[in-house]
Amino acid sequence: MVRGPGLRRQKVAAIVSLPQCLAYVWNNNIYIKESPGVSSVQITTNGEENKIFNGIADWVYEEEMFGTHSALWWSPNASFLAYAEFNDTQVPVMEYSFYAEDTLQYPKTIRLPYPKGKQHTEESKTGWIGRFQPSDPYFASDNVSYYKILSNTEGYKHIHYINSTGSRIPITHGKWEVISIEAVTNDFIVSAGNGPTTPKCVSCDLDEDRCQYYSASFSSDAQYYLLNCYVIRILENNTDLDSTLKDIQMPSKRVDNISLNGYTLWYQMILPPHFDSSKKYPLLLDVYAGPCSQKVDYAFRINWATYLASTEQIIVASFDGRGSGYQGDEIMHAINRRLGTYEVEDQISAASIQVSMATAALNIPNDYGYPVKLIRENGDSFQNDSVYTERYMGLPVASDNLKNYESSTVMAKAENFKEVEYLLIHGTADGRLTLLSSLCCVNGRHSPVNFPYSSRRAVVPESPGERSAVDLAGLH
């Protein structure tokens, strides 16, 4: 059951303990085996590779809706099995070369149905299903009333109690947001959020200097919980370890906010170790800016930004502008049906502010002689898969939102970009943002450098000679 991007796993199973039933998918058809000693019973017969999917999601539903390949579910008592069927017969097929198996003497071509805007999308006889939906309700002991995260009158996500008559009673309030409800009992509600410490915060004062980002897992009766801190923790005082850690050059993180277009918005800077405000540093802007995204937080990570700051002495800055999540509905919904507008404007404005902030607060001269790089996805709504795009943009037809689709492409607003030299790296197996979306940015003066079978991330070669070869190939 080996699987890679575009390679559909041909067996999936949903197993329940009583009775010992097994449901699985083979060649896009569903089979049930009621016990180990009996033959399997075939449930569907119309399964066909890349056309009819029974019990497994096609690519776009796995990527955008389910987060898993499985699309079959047992009832609690194993009396019934629900499954989804997807018909991709009329969906255009995307192709790319696959190189990653050692046994391959030649690359093979991967083909998968990939719906985009203006194209025919998949159909399902079993109905629309997916997990992009409002938060789940947490029922009270009467099994009628419940708690749920809803937007309040000020446009912030908070816990509400919905009684038997349907009335909404706010439980939390303020200009902050509840992210999730973790547990509900007769005596208390436990939630995760980015707000103040009242009425009671169980994690805020534990180790404030070392940890400001937690998650929790609760027992079934919510009497016990495991608190997870997203930071490196030292379990005992160890002088040898302490001496070793002193030799590791770790960057520091600065989190604050800036005022922009009438909003107070978050930003962060990953600063090189032993940061010296009298020195000059390169500044890299790491941008996503997708709907309800969040680039700024207090979580501890070892990632590309860590490497750039600690090894290359680069300041890595990120910013959550309009369209980002957890700052209220007004900010998050600003780009509804208008992708490629306010989120782009805010990132450009924030870039200018962060450079000036670096000059004033961090004493980094404007003429430090290094490029400021801007990395952005979602440059053309027509190039994204249809589920992602239509979720936020509606339909690309004149009667709905075609005008904003056509104006969403970044390249239409960046004529001078065609006159500059740049290095563009894009994995050939990137499904969320296909290679074609980057090739649309390339004019006749540039040759693309592709990293075969790389879904998202590219590894910069360690050898200086290799690195120079990649740079030259990308620039000329």
Sequence and secondary structure as in RCSB ss.txt:
>XXXX:A:sequence
MVRGPGLRRQKVAAIVSLPQCLAYVWNNNIYIKESPGVSSVQITTNGEENKIFNGIADWVYEEEMFGTHSALWWS
PNASFLAYAEFNDTQVPVMEYSFYAEDTLQYPKTIRLPYPKGKQHTEESKTGWIGRFQPSDPYFASDNVSYYKIL
SNTEGYKHIHYINSTGSRIPITHGKWEVISIEAVTNDFIVSAGNGPTTPKCVSCDLDEDRCQYYSASFSSDAQYY
LLNCYVIRILENNTDLDSTLKDIQMPSKRVDNISLNGYTLWYQMILPPHFDSSKKYPLLLDVYAGPCSQKVDYAF
RINWATYLASTEQIIVASFDGRGSGYQGDEIMHAINRRLGTYEVEDQISAASIQVSMATAALNIPNDYGYPVKLI
RENGDSFQNDSVYTERYMGLPVASDNLKNYESSTVMAKAENFKEVEYLLIHGTADGRLTLLSSLCCVNGRHSPVN
FPYSSRRAVVPESPGERSAVDLAGLH
>XXXX:A:secstr
    TT   S  EEE SSS  EEEEETTEEEEESSTTS  EE     BTTTEEESB  HHHIIIIISSSB EEE 
TTSS EEE EEE TTS EEEEEE   TT SS EEEEEE  BTTS   B TT    S SS   EE TTSSSEEEEE
E TTS EEEEEE TT  EEESS SSS EEEEEEE SS EEEEESS S S  SSTTTSTTT   EEEEE TTSS E
EEEESS   SS  HHHHHHHHTS   EEEEEEEEETTEEEEEEEEE TT  TTS   EEE     TT        
  SHHHHHHHHS  EEEEE  TT SSS HHHHGGGTT TTSHHHHHHHHHHHHHHHHHHHTS   TT     EE 
     GGGSBHHHHHHHH  SSTTTTHHHHHT  SGGG GGGGGS    EEETT SSS HHHHHTT  TT   EE
ETT SS     SSHHHHHHHHHHHH 
